Amino acid sequence: MFKFLKDVSREMKKVSWPTGKELRSYTVIVLSTVILMAIFFFIVDLGISSFLELF
């Protein structure tokens, strides 16, 4: 168990962490993509629902 935690600690030191500016930029990209996909699927769902109501 201790060897595993020591190995994890060693590997975490090798990780390249993003800067604050990069982190904000990536967060904005992810949130805008999620919002755009939600709007897209909402519109598709409305279209399919109205198409199925015709039958």
URQUI-V883804 format. One record per run of one state. SS is the DSSP state (~ for helix, > for strand, _ for the rest). FROM is the first residue (numbers start at 0). TO is the last residue. If there is no record, write none. Layout:
BEGIN
ss->SS from->FROM to->TO
ss->SS from->FROM to->TO
END
This chain:
BEGIN
ss->_ from->0 to->0
ss->~ from->1 to->13
ss->_ from->14 to->18
ss->~ from->19 to->52
ss->_ from->53 to->54
END
